[in-house]
């Protein structure tokens, strides 16, 4: 920081008048384009570079360029996942050393001292993400500079401008999510399909759907509805696997064995799997309805979306494609699945206790039970355990057995 209250005579020749920089200034560029469809990266990225370059020192150049063609709503660990072939095909006239996550990981190794971006939402639209990135970079002595922030003035004024900009980006992000969610809900209510077609169906263009004239981002994408697959055996296979769960209470392994034993009757590309069988049984689209918001892809672990409560699902008002089973039959199958899962979880807990007891030379025998608890004899003692047995109780019982040995 420079001060207007300098010495009354020239002291610039004294050692220590200015603190020597511990490391030379090295600036890197950070940019982002929302998607390759909604913005043209070949024009947007160079424009961002030009604006960020205004904060370079005279004669200074960027030592590296980090930019993404990704949604600003993604966290850093889910950014920069596009292939190099995709980025090469965009023909952006700016070299690319990586994306946001690469920048955070490599800034210290490259000796970067400053990160320059057009504005904060080029890092991310979520305020928490930008704050996290700024904190991680600041921890290693890297300053983040946004070109749209004022130059000079007080640090508090600069910080107020930055946080206001980040709040605006967060509000804009939330508004976008609200509008997007509203559009997706209307999409489902109208009977149009989200995602891939389940096993017994195919996706067909809804010719009766309104078509918007070609706009800024090109022609409107066609709306799709579900229609029965051209092979009627698929409907029969889906109906049978639902029946096996609903009426015979079979687990997926048993259902797979039955379906696989008659490949001509129950055709499948590849082979029947646990995920396919359980996914079909749980899919309410087999009841003829369009259903949206069953999963939250952005809030689960990568590759494992979080399942939303049934109360948050969005259903079409009526049946919009040919059903495999009735809605009542689908509901009964879910109830059976829940019961099988509870038995599996309870049995798994008891197996762990039996295994630990056997290792110590004890046997586990059920003495009596009611709706909530079961009394077991373990060795020379009796233990009442709840039904189902929570994991904490399992650990406590095993610990007690081992300490008594």
Secondary structure, 3 states (H helix, E strand, C coil): CCCCCCCCCCCCCCCCCCCCCCCCCCEEEEEEECCCCCCCHHHHHHHHHHHHHHHCCCCCCCCEEEEEECCCCCCHHHCCCCCHHHHHHCCCCCCCCECHHHHHHHHHHHCCCEEEECCHHHCCCCHHHHHHHHHHHHHCCCEEEECCCCCCCCHHHHHHHHHHHHHHHHHHHHHHHHHHHHHHHHHHHCCCCCCCCCCCEEEEECCCCCCCCCECCECCCCCEEEEECCCCHHHHHHHHHHHHHHHHCCCHHHHHHHHHHCCCCCCCCCCCCHHHHHHHHHCHHHHCCCEECCEEEEEEECCEEEECCHHHCEECCCCCCCCCCCHHHHHHHHHHHHHHHHHHHHHHHHHHHHHHHHHCCCCEEEEEECCCEEEEEECCEEEEEECCCCHHHHHHHHHHHHHHC
